[in-house]
Amino acid sequence: MRKLFRGRGAAGAVRIPPSRMTELQITQAIQESFVGVDIVAESGDSFFFYDPQRDTPPDHRFPFATLVTGDRYDSFSNLERPGIFRLNIGIARVSFETLFGSSEGASYDFTELDQLMPHPVYGKMFWACVLNPSPETFSAVHRLLTEAYDLAAGRDARRAPTA
């Protein structure tokens, strides 16, 4: 199911402190920053794929970033709290290790807002995350989104048939 971005709607609207970005602002920033991104929204979550031709079969797609709004996949971040969402970003191993070290044995509060940290489940696969980032944190995270996008574009180029 492909939709442009779908938020929680007026009935489910929540107040986010002005110091935090909204899901819509983050989605728009990704759309405006990166060419060839296909956004799939489902059950309130958004999946960001590099697919400039919109022709990659669904079973061959892998997002470079996701924005999740509930505990459908894990409950570590308690995303069922009103207005809370998590931006997840798949980055290169070297960047992940530079940011977090090996992260084995490290202790994180995965419910903390505006804190860049390893993903509670997919950190082992070099995914980072942040809950409800502030504009300042998102500005820093944008570098990681660029890296994730570039990694996805590189995978796509390697998959492309040669003439």
N, C-alpha and C positions, 0 to 999 in steps of 0.2 A: 504494500500500500504506500504510494508516494504522495505526500502532501507537502506544501510549503511548510512553514513552521506553524504548529498549533500549540497555543499556550493553554492555560488552565481555564480560560474563559471568565466572564464577569462573575458568575455564580461562585467560582472557586478562587476569586481574586484575593490575594493576601497583601498586606503591607510589607514591603521590603524597605529596610532603612535606606535613606538616600545615598549612603556610603557604599551600597552594594549594587552590582550590576544585576539586571534581570536576565532571564533566559532569552527573551526576545533580543535584548541588546547584544548578548554574546552570539546568538545565531546570526544576527545582522552583521556583526563584525567579521565573523567567519565568511559569510557570503561575500562581503565587500572586499575582503583581503585576498581571497584565493579563487583563482579561475578554475572552472571544471569541477566544482564541488556539487555533488548531488546530496540533498538532505532528505532523509526518510524519517518521518515523524510517526510514531506509533505508541499508543497508550501513554501519551504525555512525554515520551522520551524522544530525543533526536539523535540520529546517527549520521555522521558526516563522512562521505565517501569521496575519494578522488575517482571520478568517472566522467571525463569531459565529453565523451561521445554518448553517454547514457546507454551503453550497450553491453556492459559487463553483466553476465548472468548472475542472478541473486545468490546462487550457491558459490560464486567465486569472488564475492565482495567481502571486504574487510574494512571497517571504519578506521580512520586515523584519529578520530575523536568522537566522543559521545557526550550527551548531556542527559542525565537521568534524574527523574523526579520522584521516584518511589523505590521501595525495597523489593522490587520484583526479581532482582538478580542477586542481591545480598542485602544484609541488614546492618552491616558494620557502621554505616554513616547515619542511620536513623533518618532516612530521607522522607519518612511519612510525616515529619514535622511540617506544619504549614509554611509554605514559601521556601522550603529548603530544596536545593538541587545540587548535583555534583557534576562538574566538568571533568572528563577523563581524557587523557592524551597519551597516545603511544609514541614513545620517544626512543632514540638510539641508546644502546647500552652504555656507551661512554658518557652521555649526558646524564642518564639516570644515576650512574655510579658517582659522577661528579657532584650531583645534587644530594644524594642520599647515602653514598657509600654502598656497602653490600646490603644494607637495611635488614640483614638477618639479626634477629635478637633486638632490633630497635623497637621502641615503644612509641606509638602514635595514638593520639586521640582522633579517631576517624570521624568524629562528630563535630570537630572544631571548624568554625567558619573562617574563610579567608586565609587558609594555611596550605601552602603547597606541600604535598606529601606523597609517598608511594600509594598506589591504589591498594586498598585492603585485600583484594583477591589477586589482581593481575599485576601487582608490583613485581612479581617474579618474572613477568614477561615484559618488564620495563615500561609499565604504564604509570603515569603520575596523575594526581587528581587534586582538585580544590573545590571546596563547598562555598557557594555564594561569594565569588571573588569581588573585592573592591575594584574600582577602576585602576588603582595603582598596581594591585596584584595581577589583574588581567593584562596590564601593559607588560609586565615581566613574563607572564605565561604566554603571551602572544609569540614570543621567540620560540617556545616549545611547540606551539601550534604550527609555526612555519616549518620547524624541523619535521614534525609528524607528517605534514602535507608533502614536503619534499621526499620523505621516505616512501610515502604512498605513490607519488608520481614516479619515482624510480622503479618501484615494483611493477607499476602499470607499463612502463617503457620496456621492461624486461619481458613482460608477457606479450607485448605487441608482436604480431606476426611480421617477419621480415619479408621484403619483396624479392 
